[in-house]
Amino acid sequence: MSRTEFVVATAIILFVAFCLGWFANWLVHRFSRVAADDVAQLDRMSQELHEAEETRDQAITYLQQREAELTNQLAQTEAELRAAMDGLRDARHEAEEMRAHLKSQQAG
């Protein structure tokens, strides 16, 4: 191989390497580029996600408050029921005592 053939072969190899590098660069930029519409859509989606998270947080807060209110109301109702049952028990006991007292007076 003469010196001229070596220079030409080297030039062709370098040119092919340059072309392959340029093509690879073009492919990378082609597939990694983000269109303006995609960015706008991503911004809109992130805003909607943020609003949905805020709505979820508000719903959770409301449900927690409502649960606390209902728990409190249930506790009050149970306390009233216990008081009513105690009153009913006392009234029954008192009625039994009155019946026993009347029976003893009628007998004696």
HELIX and SHEET records of a PDB file:
HELIX    1   1 ARG A    3  SER A   32  1                                  30    
HELIX    2   2 ALA A   36  ALA A  107  1                                  72    
END                                                                             
